[in-house]
């Protein structure tokens, strides 16, 4: 289950990147996980166990600065991949 891969056996479901929304300091999104495959079932167990999270690739469309803090005001999420939680 490598991050940002395209190997068919690593594809475990789908998320519409445009559905990702900021909720406080988290990113929430509806997802569909394919649990009919061994890899999908394994991913489901890892997600439920808290060891598998998600990595986002995005383009910054609009940002602002306040001192040393940069706030991403608008982003375009174009890929979401399963990845180990840290």
C-alpha positions in Angstrom: 0.0 0.0 0.0 2.4 2.6 -1.1 1.5 6.2 -1.2 0.4 7.9 -4.4 0.8 4.7 -6.4 -1.2 3.5 -9.4 -0.5 -0.3 -9.2 -4.0 -1.8 -9.6 -3.7 -4.2 -6.6 -2.9 -1.1 -4.4 -6.1 0.7 -5.3 -8.4 0.0 -2.4 -11.3 2.4 -3.0 -12.2 5.9 -4.1 -12.5 9.4 -2.8 -13.7 12.3 -4.8 -11.0 14.9 -4.0 -13.4 17.7 -4.5 -15.4 16.4 -1.5 -12.6 17.1 0.9 -13.5 19.9 3.4 -11.7 21.5 6.3 -13.4 20.9 9.6 -11.4 22.6 12.3 -7.9 21.3 11.9 -9.0 18.1 10.2 -9.8 17.3 6.6 -13.1 15.3 6.3 -14.2 13.4 3.2 -16.7 10.7 2.3 -15.0 7.6 0.9 -15.7 4.2 -0.6 -13.5 1.4 0.4 -13.5 -1.9 -1.6 -13.7 -4.5 1.1 -14.4 -7.3 -1.5 -10.7 -7.7 -2.1 -8.0 -9.0 0.3 -6.1 -5.6 0.1 -9.3 -3.7 0.8 -10.1 -5.8 3.8 -6.6 -5.4 5.1 -6.8 -1.6 4.6 -10.2 -1.5 6.5 -8.6 -3.3 9.5 -5.6 -0.9 9.5 -7.9 2.2 9.2 -10.1 0.9 12.1 -7.0 0.1 14.1 -5.6 3.6 13.6 -2.4 2.7 11.8 -3.5 3.7 8.3 -4.3 7.3 7.4 -4.4 9.4 4.2 -2.0 11.6 2.3 -3.2 14.5 0.2 -1.6 16.1 -2.8 -2.9 19.5 -3.5 -2.2 22.8 -5.3 -2.4 26.1 -3.3 -4.9 28.4 -5.0 -5.0 31.1 -2.4 -3.0 31.7 0.8 -2.4 34.5 3.3 0.3 35.3 5.8 0.2 36.6 9.3 3.8 37.0 10.6 5.5 33.6 10.2 2.2 31.7 9.8 0.9 30.9 6.3 -2.8 30.0 6.0 -4.0 28.0 3.1 -7.3 29.7 2.2 -8.1 27.7 -0.9 -6.6 24.5 -2.2 -7.3 22.1 -5.1 -7.0 18.5 -3.8 -6.2 16.3 -6.8 -5.1 13.1 -5.1 -5.7 11.2 -1.9 -3.7 8.1 -1.0 -3.7 5.7 1.9 -0.5 6.0 3.9 0.9 5.0 7.4 -0.3 7.3 10.2 2.4 9.1 12.0 
